[in-house]
Amino acid sequence: MQAATGAILWIGSALDPLAALDAMARAAGFRDRTRIPSHLRAGGLHVEEVEV
């Protein structure tokens, strides 16, 4: 989730929060979380576990 706007950027399965950020980045076409543009990271990215 992009913390400043509350927009959910990705929902999926990952082993831990960093792996979730990497998976979200890859789904958006980036190599990994370090390549997420600064304007998206500026508001803060928040990883939250969702139980279904």
PDB file as gemmi writes it, atoms N, CA and C in Angstrom:
CRYST1    1.000    1.000    1.000  90.00  90.00  90.00 P 1                      
ATOM      1  N   MET A   1       0.846  -1.177   0.000  1.00  0.00           N  
ATOM      2  CA  MET A   1       0.000   0.000   0.000  1.00  0.00           C  
ATOM      3  C   MET A   1       0.888   1.236   0.000  1.00  0.00           C  
ATOM      4  N   GLN A   2       0.492   2.228  -0.758  1.00  0.00           N  
ATOM      5  CA  GLN A   2       1.174   3.512  -0.746  1.00  0.00           C  
ATOM      6  C   GLN A   2       0.572   4.282   0.418  1.00  0.00           C  
ATOM      7  N   ALA A   3       1.360   4.509   1.452  1.00  0.00           N  
ATOM      8  CA  ALA A   3       0.847   5.013   2.722  1.00  0.00           C  
ATOM      9  C   ALA A   3       0.198   6.386   2.623  1.00  0.00           C  
ATOM     10  N   ALA A   4       0.742   7.274   1.822  1.00  0.00           N  
ATOM     11  CA  ALA A   4       0.207   8.640   1.755  1.00  0.00           C  
ATOM     12  C   ALA A   4      -1.191   8.680   1.148  1.00  0.00           C  
ATOM     13  N   THR A   5      -1.453   7.797   0.162  1.00  0.00           N  
ATOM     14  CA  THR A   5      -2.745   7.833  -0.523  1.00  0.00           C  
ATOM     15  C   THR A   5      -3.682   6.704  -0.103  1.00  0.00           C  
ATOM     16  N   GLY A   6      -3.114   5.648   0.481  1.00  0.00           N  
ATOM     17  CA  GLY A   6      -3.919   4.486   0.835  1.00  0.00           C  
ATOM     18  C   GLY A   6      -4.178   3.556  -0.341  1.00  0.00           C  
ATOM     19  N   ALA A   7      -3.570   3.854  -1.494  1.00  0.00           N  
ATOM     20  CA  ALA A   7      -3.767   3.020  -2.678  1.00  0.00           C  
ATOM     21  C   ALA A   7      -3.091   1.666  -2.496  1.00  0.00           C  
ATOM     22  N   ILE A   8      -3.812   0.607  -2.762  1.00  0.00           N  
ATOM     23  CA  ILE A   8      -3.246  -0.735  -2.700  1.00  0.00           C  
ATOM     24  C   ILE A   8      -2.557  -0.986  -4.035  1.00  0.00           C  
ATOM     25  N   LEU A   9      -1.255  -1.246  -3.980  1.00  0.00           N  
ATOM     26  CA  LEU A   9      -0.456  -1.401  -5.187  1.00  0.00           C  
ATOM     27  C   LEU A   9      -0.315  -2.853  -5.618  1.00  0.00           C  
ATOM     28  N   TRP A  10      -0.472  -3.778  -4.693  1.00  0.00           N  
ATOM     29  CA  TRP A  10      -0.275  -5.189  -5.027  1.00  0.00           C  
ATOM     30  C   TRP A  10      -0.850  -6.055  -3.921  1.00  0.00           C  
ATOM     31  N   ILE A  11      -1.437  -7.174  -4.309  1.00  0.00           N  
ATOM     32  CA  ILE A  11      -1.875  -8.196  -3.358  1.00  0.00           C  
ATOM     33  C   ILE A  11      -1.362  -9.517  -3.898  1.00  0.00           C  
ATOM     34  N   GLY A  12      -0.664 -10.257  -3.061  1.00  0.00           N  
ATOM     35  CA  GLY A  12      -0.125 -11.537  -3.480  1.00  0.00           C  
ATOM     36  C   GLY A  12       0.529 -12.239  -2.323  1.00  0.00           C  
ATOM     37  N   SER A  13       1.253 -13.300  -2.641  1.00  0.00           N  
ATOM     38  CA  SER A  13       1.895 -14.126  -1.629  1.00  0.00           C  
ATOM     39  C   SER A  13       3.391 -13.855  -1.610  1.00  0.00           C  
ATOM     40  N   ALA A  14       3.953 -13.731  -0.407  1.00  0.00           N  
ATOM     41  CA  ALA A  14       5.394 -13.528  -0.240  1.00  0.00           C  
ATOM     42  C   ALA A  14       5.816 -14.052   1.119  1.00  0.00           C  
ATOM     43  N   LEU A  15       7.099 -14.372   1.235  1.00  0.00           N  
ATOM     44  CA  LEU A  15       7.616 -14.933   2.482  1.00  0.00           C  
ATOM     45  C   LEU A  15       7.775 -13.903   3.586  1.00  0.00           C  
ATOM     46  N   ASP A  16       8.050 -12.651   3.218  1.00  0.00           N  
ATOM     47  CA  ASP A  16       8.259 -11.601   4.210  1.00  0.00           C  
ATOM     48  C   ASP A  16       7.993 -10.249   3.556  1.00  0.00           C  
ATOM     49  N   PRO A  17       7.991  -9.161   4.330  1.00  0.00           N  
ATOM     50  CA  PRO A  17       7.676  -7.837   3.774  1.00  0.00           C  
ATOM     51  C   PRO A  17       8.603  -7.391   2.638  1.00  0.00           C  
ATOM     52  N   LEU A  18       9.905  -7.666   2.742  1.00  0.00           N  
ATOM     53  CA  LEU A  18      10.821  -7.263   1.669  1.00  0.00           C  
ATOM     54  C   LEU A  18      10.567  -8.057   0.393  1.00  0.00           C  
ATOM     55  N   ALA A  19      10.272  -9.331   0.545  1.00  0.00           N  
ATOM     56  CA  ALA A  19       9.927 -10.150  -0.615  1.00  0.00           C  
ATOM     57  C   ALA A  19       8.625  -9.660  -1.240  1.00  0.00           C  
ATOM     58  N   ALA A  20       7.694  -9.198  -0.420  1.00  0.00           N  
ATOM     59  CA  ALA A  20       6.433  -8.647  -0.942  1.00  0.00           C  
ATOM     60  C   ALA A  20       6.696  -7.384  -1.748  1.00  0.00           C  
ATOM     61  N   LEU A  21       7.576  -6.513  -1.255  1.00  0.00           N  
ATOM     62  CA  LEU A  21       7.909  -5.296  -2.003  1.00  0.00           C  
ATOM     63  C   LEU A  21       8.603  -5.638  -3.324  1.00  0.00           C  
ATOM     64  N   ASP A  22       9.485  -6.625  -3.310  1.00  0.00           N  
ATOM     65  CA  ASP A  22      10.138  -7.053  -4.550  1.00  0.00           C  
ATOM     66  C   ASP A  22       9.122  -7.610  -5.539  1.00  0.00           C  
ATOM     67  N   ALA A  23       8.199  -8.436  -5.056  1.00  0.00           N  
ATOM     68  CA  ALA A  23       7.181  -9.014  -5.930  1.00  0.00           C  
ATOM     69  C   ALA A  23       6.275  -7.929  -6.505  1.00  0.00           C  
ATOM     70  N   MET A  24       5.905  -6.959  -5.673  1.00  0.00           N  
ATOM     71  CA  MET A  24       5.075  -5.845  -6.149  1.00  0.00           C  
ATOM     72  C   MET A  24       5.813  -5.064  -7.229  1.00  0.00           C  
ATOM     73  N   ALA A  25       7.090  -4.813  -6.999  1.00  0.00           N  
ATOM     74  CA  ALA A  25       7.887  -4.069  -7.977  1.00  0.00           C  
ATOM     75  C   ALA A  25       7.989  -4.840  -9.297  1.00  0.00           C  
ATOM     76  N   ARG A  26       8.242  -6.141  -9.222  1.00  0.00           N  
ATOM     77  CA  ARG A  26       8.335  -6.950 -10.447  1.00  0.00           C  
ATOM     78  C   ARG A  26       7.005  -6.961 -11.194  1.00  0.00           C  
ATOM     79  N   ALA A  27       5.899  -7.053 -10.471  1.00  0.00           N  
ATOM     80  CA  ALA A  27       4.581  -7.044 -11.121  1.00  0.00           C  
ATOM     81  C   ALA A  27       4.334  -5.724 -11.835  1.00  0.00           C  
ATOM     82  N   ALA A  28       4.962  -4.665 -11.354  1.00  0.00           N  
ATOM     83  CA  ALA A  28       4.809  -3.347 -11.980  1.00  0.00           C  
ATOM     84  C   ALA A  28       5.849  -3.105 -13.073  1.00  0.00           C  
ATOM     85  N   GLY A  29       6.724  -4.102 -13.300  1.00  0.00           N  
ATOM     86  CA  GLY A  29       7.693  -3.980 -14.379  1.00  0.00           C  
ATOM     87  C   GLY A  29       9.082  -3.523 -13.962  1.00  0.00           C  
ATOM     88  N   PHE A  30       9.338  -3.467 -12.673  1.00  0.00           N  
ATOM     89  CA  PHE A  30      10.654  -3.072 -12.179  1.00  0.00           C  
ATOM     90  C   PHE A  30      11.446  -4.306 -11.781  1.00  0.00           C  
ATOM     91  N   ARG A  31      12.779  -4.184 -11.734  1.00  0.00           N  
ATOM     92  CA  ARG A  31      13.635  -5.308 -11.378  1.00  0.00           C  
ATOM     93  C   ARG A  31      13.411  -5.753  -9.935  1.00  0.00           C  
ATOM     94  N   ASP A  32      13.325  -4.797  -9.010  1.00  0.00           N  
ATOM     95  CA  ASP A  32      13.092  -5.086  -7.598  1.00  0.00           C  
ATOM     96  C   ASP A  32      12.662  -3.802  -6.900  1.00  0.00           C  
ATOM     97  N   ARG A  33      12.500  -3.858  -5.571  1.00  0.00           N  
ATOM     98  CA  ARG A  33      11.974  -2.711  -4.825  1.00  0.00           C  
ATOM     99  C   ARG A  33      12.870  -1.485  -4.901  1.00  0.00           C  
ATOM    100  N   THR A  34      14.172  -1.688  -5.145  1.00  0.00           N  
ATOM    101  CA  THR A  34      15.083  -0.538  -5.219  1.00  0.00           C  
ATOM    102  C   THR A  34      14.848   0.297  -6.467  1.00  0.00           C  
ATOM    103  N   ARG A  35      14.149  -0.251  -7.434  1.00  0.00           N  
ATOM    104  CA  ARG A  35      13.878   0.462  -8.695  1.00  0.00           C  
ATOM    105  C   ARG A  35      12.510   1.154  -8.711  1.00  0.00           C  
ATOM    106  N   ILE A  36      11.764   1.045  -7.610  1.00  0.00           N  
ATOM    107  CA  ILE A  36      10.471   1.738  -7.528  1.00  0.00           C  
ATOM    108  C   ILE A  36      10.750   3.236  -7.553  1.00  0.00           C  
ATOM    109  N   PRO A  37      10.074   3.994  -8.407  1.00  0.00           N  
ATOM    110  CA  PRO A  37      10.337   5.431  -8.508  1.00  0.00           C  
ATOM    111  C   PRO A  37      10.175   6.160  -7.172  1.00  0.00           C  
ATOM    112  N   SER A  38      11.006   7.155  -6.979  1.00  0.00           N  
ATOM    113  CA  SER A  38      11.024   7.889  -5.710  1.00  0.00           C  
ATOM    114  C   SER A  38       9.686   8.557  -5.408  1.00  0.00           C  
ATOM    115  N   HIS A  39       8.939   8.984  -6.436  1.00  0.00           N  
ATOM    116  CA  HIS A  39       7.659   9.637  -6.159  1.00  0.00           C  
ATOM    117  C   HIS A  39       6.642   8.651  -5.576  1.00  0.00           C  
ATOM    118  N   LEU A  40       6.805   7.360  -5.844  1.00  0.00           N  
ATOM    119  CA  LEU A  40       5.931   6.360  -5.211  1.00  0.00           C  
ATOM    120  C   LEU A  40       6.409   6.028  -3.814  1.00  0.00           C  
ATOM    121  N   ARG A  41       7.726   5.988  -3.628  1.00  0.00           N  
ATOM    122  CA  ARG A  41       8.285   5.682  -2.314  1.00  0.00           C  
ATOM    123  C   ARG A  41       8.195   6.864  -1.357  1.00  0.00           C  
ATOM    124  N   ALA A  42       8.088   8.074  -1.885  1.00  0.00           N  
ATOM    125  CA  ALA A  42       8.123   9.285  -1.054  1.00  0.00           C  
ATOM    126  C   ALA A  42       7.042   9.295   0.019  1.00  0.00           C  
ATOM    127  N   GLY A  43       5.863   8.828  -0.300  1.00  0.00           N  
ATOM    128  CA  GLY A  43       4.774   8.812   0.676  1.00  0.00           C  
ATOM    129  C   GLY A  43       4.854   7.642   1.629  1.00  0.00           C  
ATOM    130  N   GLY A  44       5.797   6.742   1.387  1.00  0.00           N  
ATOM    131  CA  GLY A  44       5.964   5.565   2.222  1.00  0.00           C  
ATOM    132  C   GLY A  44       5.205   4.375   1.673  1.00  0.00           C  
ATOM    133  N   LEU A  45       5.853   3.245   1.669  1.00  0.00           N  
ATOM    134  CA  LEU A  45       5.211   1.998   1.265  1.00  0.00           C  
ATOM    135  C   LEU A  45       5.005   1.154   2.517  1.00  0.00           C  
ATOM    136  N   HIS A  46       3.835   0.577   2.622  1.00  0.00           N  
ATOM    137  CA  HIS A  46       3.455  -0.181   3.823  1.00  0.00           C  
ATOM    138  C   HIS A  46       3.052  -1.578   3.396  1.00  0.00           C  
ATOM    139  N   VAL A  47       3.651  -2.575   4.015  1.00  0.00           N  
ATOM    140  CA  VAL A  47       3.305  -3.973   3.745  1.00  0.00           C  
ATOM    141  C   VAL A  47       2.471  -4.469   4.916  1.00  0.00           C  
ATOM    142  N   GLU A  48       1.356  -5.085   4.578  1.00  0.00           N  
ATOM    143  CA  GLU A  48       0.454  -5.590   5.607  1.00  0.00           C  
ATOM    144  C   GLU A  48       0.005  -6.998   5.236  1.00  0.00           C  
ATOM    145  N   GLU A  49      -0.032  -7.879   6.198  1.00  0.00           N  
ATOM    146  CA  GLU A  49      -0.507  -9.236   5.951  1.00  0.00           C  
ATOM    147  C   GLU A  49      -2.029  -9.227   5.871  1.00  0.00           C  
ATOM    148  N   VAL A  50      -2.531  -9.895   4.844  1.00  0.00           N  
ATOM    149  CA  VAL A  50      -3.981 -10.009   4.656  1.00  0.00           C  
ATOM    150  C   VAL A  50      -4.341 -11.478   4.774  1.00  0.00           C  
ATOM    151  N   GLU A  51      -5.234 -11.799   5.660  1.00  0.00           N  
ATOM    152  CA  GLU A  51      -5.671 -13.181   5.842  1.00  0.00           C  
ATOM    153  C   GLU A  51      -7.004 -13.383   5.146  1.00  0.00           C  
ATOM    154  N   VAL A  52      -7.069 -14.459   4.352  1.00  0.00           N  
ATOM    155  CA  VAL A  52      -8.317 -14.791   3.654  1.00  0.00           C  
ATOM    156  C   VAL A  52      -8.822 -16.133   4.052  1.00  0.00           C  
TER     157      VAL A  52                                                      
END                                                                             
